Amino acid sequence: MKTNDPHSAPHAAHLPSHHPSQEGHQPHGASHKAPPATDPLDRSRFPVDPWRLVEARFDARDLGTTESVFSVANGYLGLRGNYEESRDFSTNGTFINGFHETWPIQHAEEAFGFAKVGQTIVNVPDAKIIRLYVDDEPLELSTADIVEYERVLDLRTGVLSRHVVWRTPTGKRVRVDSTRMVSFTERHLALMTFDVTLLDGDAPITISSQVLNRQDADRGGAVEIARATGEFDPRKANQFGDRVLQPENDHGPLLDDRMALRYQCTQSGMTIALAVAHELETRSPHSSTYEKDDDLLKAIFHVSGEQGEPIRLIKTVAYHTATVVPTGELLDRCLRTLDRVDAEGVEHQLHDQREWLDAFWARSDVEIGGPPAVEQAVRWNLFSLAQASARADGAGIPAKGVTGSGYGGHYFWDTEIYVMPFLTYTNPTAARNALRFRYSLLESARHRARQLAQKGALFPWRTINGEEASAYYAAGTAQYHIDADIAYALSQYVEATGDYDFLDHQAIDILVETARLWADLGFWREEDGGAFHIHGVTGPDEYTTVVNDNLYTNVMARFNLRRAASAVRFIQRKRPDNYAEMAARVGLRDGEVEEWERAADAMTIPFDEHLGIHPQDLHFLEREMWDLDHTPRDKRPLLLNYHPLVIYRFQVLKQADVVLALFLQGEDFTLEQKKADFDYYDPITTGDSTLSAVVQSIIAAEVGYTELALRYFYAALFVDLGDRHGNTSDGVHVASTGGVWTALVCGFGGFRDLGSGRWALDPRLPEEWSYLTYRLTLRGTRVKITITADSLSLEVEEGKRPVTFDVRGTEVTVGPDHPVTVPLEGQGPRLEGEPANPAGTRRADGTVITATVPSGD
């Protein structure tokens, strides 16, 4: 072994030593670490408010972060939280889900099957810009004499508002109030208001409302031009070197003072149109002019401002995009949207927005009897999930939603594992839409499997249009587990909703084709007693790539195989007509289902008898241990500071891998195994991925490390609000926001899906919280679940169907007129007896044993 030198090499000459855990126990080979459970926000600037994110003073030092967290979006259209003036900014941005440009991926050395076509979300023409001039002096926050300032993102109304009182160079005070909203009910609509009032004297006022396509480098700003900065970060989007949006004719003012732009993407051929309407309300004398070219539209309003006389500009914008539709038709759609809004009025749109969010919070709110800052942050995370998914409709859910260009606007496994649980249990319609999008990519996934000489279907690791866009296969295409992740989300949705029509006609096709992939990818080794192996894959931990028998992959593939087999048999037994249609549609062969079951039963699940843990892969324990304790902070995250080959040689994790399997397939592991695995992997998990802390929090809570679970939860809770990973400027980490909900509901709330329409509750309430309340929608019934230190209460808020839960081994049924309260004896680890976890333990034949789980320490 090499010596430890914290300034040169990341080596360690020993396995983790014994250290006390957060609970005072002696974990086997573990020293648990997590960020301190502190609120990272400056509360003099960001005061606590349970339903609003408030900024009490302007600060230009973190513009990138605030632009992301103050974004307004609806899953289709997203407006970054840039200031109206568009002068003080980090990255100006307006994004539309799925609207992308393609480009050829240039590999240094080509090989067969490498991804060929890259896809990157396009920063579309920006209609947020409204500039103010008083006495011909511009308002620019960073240089202005600001008397009053407040910016608020209201989580109940979905409206971003800003209040400023500006003292001009001539000493006149001007009140400027603006609002911005992207509609949840009108998918293509953005609505803005801009109010100006002179508080001291009269003055000429000019308001310049603009639409700018930032393709033109001469205009400055965040242009889509390659920049030779030397900066490397694979989490950022690729930059375009050539013009992306080609202008089409008929730009400029239209009838009734409306303005429009139309473009087609140079390579992808996608089309976009936007139209803008203005309405100026004031009793002061005023006039208007228009200016236009291919990339810039201006509506300029000149007002003879009078003291105390309000001036209001209402700006309404409609965006429509398509894959093949001509821009002229898209423009017609934009005008129809504006016509409808004009007829209904602004107040109608605000009312519909509030009504939509009232229903959202009724289904989704999580209430915590703890620090108010925690509840505020939780609600912001949940609101971010709505902004990423609500009107995605026929598209996927990008890793950054539509709040930034991070990860190129791509869809990953993030959706299925971190976002889908929230949607499935609170908004099944949005969940169905997201899964139908995956189904729309099935043919592309079949083609991708053939490229890799496999049967079945292999979904791309990262994509927008269905083609694999990951240029680095070791940490991309090799993550075959995405097939099982999609199968998991499909199964969870069907069980929670009873949507068997979706199962019969769409989900089953994915289950069959992904099972075929696993059956073909794996192989039998008779010298191991007839074991089934899967080699040459990468698990969730991207610091360990292209390995044999990755535990997470094998465990999830086993689930995928079993679930496909049981679903086929279920349809055959219950709906033979649909079965015949399905069998013909997917070409189901005789004996194929039995083949999947045999492979699942013989799946290799690595286990080390000496250490009593599950190795992350077959050879993981043979690697040297990375010394994280002596790795300087300026060398983190590791992926930005070390060559992949350096990282791959060590036992060091980017994110929870085995621990994630312990959560998703908890019935396959005893509580003792979960604790031993957690103790081993927790100290060598860097948390360089924002996907990790929530999973570590869930399992820490289950095995009894409640304080550690809380600290991991806080680390996840403030990923974006506190910019914990230094890249919130690229957009909100949507998977992390989904993980926050899962950590609350499945970690502290103890909820588990046992399969076959059965659910369990075994909560772990932190001592610092007096209660935790959340909602689950199961088979059309919404159940409110409230946990205190000594009881668990169930109440039906909506729906007529009763729901049964396993509460620590006892069946409890709650109905519309039958609320239930169950005493809780304790919330510590339960290591006595079997089964050792809320989901029970699995026999060799795959059946699940359930029994009473002892409570207490």
BELLIN-V225904 format. One record per helix or strand. SS is the DSSP state (hx for helix, st for strand). FROM is the first residue (numbers start at 1). TO is the last residue. If there is no record, write none. Layout:
SS&FROM&TO ; SS&FROM&TO
This chain:
st&5&5 ; st&9&9 ; st&11&12 ; st&20&20 ; st&26&26 ; st&52&55 ; hx&60&69 ; st&72&73 ; st&77&79 ; st&94&104 ; st&117&123 ; st&126&126 ; st&130&134 ; st&137&138 ; st&145&154 ; st&159&167 ; st&173&182 ; st&189&198 ; st&203&212 ; hx&217&219 ; st&245&247 ; st&252&253 ; hx&255&257 ; st&259&265 ; st&271&281 ; st&286&292 ; st&296&305 ; st&311&322 ; hx&327&344 ; hx&346&364 ; st&367&368 ; hx&372&389 ; hx&406&409 ; st&411&411 ; hx&414&426 ; hx&428&440 ; hx&442&451 ; st&463&463 ; hx&473&475 ; hx&481&497 ; hx&500&521 ; st&523&525 ; hx&526&528 ; st&531&533 ; st&537&537 ; st&547&547 ; hx&551&574 ; hx&576&586 ; hx&592&601 ; st&603&603 ; st&608&608 ; st&613&613 ; hx&620&622 ; st&624&626 ; hx&628&630 ; hx&633&635 ; hx&638&640 ; hx&644&648 ; st&650&651 ; st&653&653 ; hx&658&664 ; hx&666&668 ; hx&671&682 ; st&685&685 ; hx&692&703 ; hx&706&717 ; hx&728&730 ; hx&734&748 ; st&751&755 ; st&758&761 ; st&772&778 ; st&781&787 ; st&791&798 ; st&803&807 ; st&810&815 ; st&818&818 ; st&820&823 ; st&841&842 ; st&848&849
